[in-house]
Amino acid sequence: MGLEWLKPGAFIGSILFALVGVLVFWISFVIIDKITPYNLWEEIVEKQNVALALVVAAMSLGICVIVAAAIHG
């Protein structure tokens, strides 16, 4: 029971779902970056906008939860 994750099908499936999840997250983040009226990277890194960084972090966690729920269920 403890080594079920070592089966090739389960292992490859896990890697595939992880890659799909990361790809969906990246695409959704790029879309949100494009629809905002300013450059998120410039605002967060160069201007050190902490409030925007917290909003982006919350948005990222929300997208990740949605992607995880879609993959799991």
Secondary structure as the mmCIF struct_conf table of DSSP 4:
data_model
#
loop_
_struct_conf.conf_type_id
_struct_conf.id
_struct_conf.beg_label_comp_id
_struct_conf.beg_label_asym_id
_struct_conf.beg_label_seq_id
_struct_conf.end_label_comp_id
_struct_conf.end_label_asym_id
_struct_conf.end_label_seq_id
TURN_TY1_P TURN_TY1_P1 GLY A 2 LEU A 3
HELX_RH_3T_P HELX_RH_3T_P1 GLU A 4 LEU A 6
BEND BEND1 LYS A 7 LYS A 7
HELX_RH_AL_P HELX_RH_AL_P1 PRO A 8 ILE A 35
BEND BEND2 THR A 36 TYR A 38
HELX_RH_AL_P HELX_RH_AL_P2 LEU A 40 TRP A 41
HELX_RH_PI_P HELX_RH_PI_P1 GLU A 42 GLU A 46
BEND BEND3 LYS A 47 LYS A 47
HELX_RH_AL_P HELX_RH_AL_P3 VAL A 50 HIS A 72
#
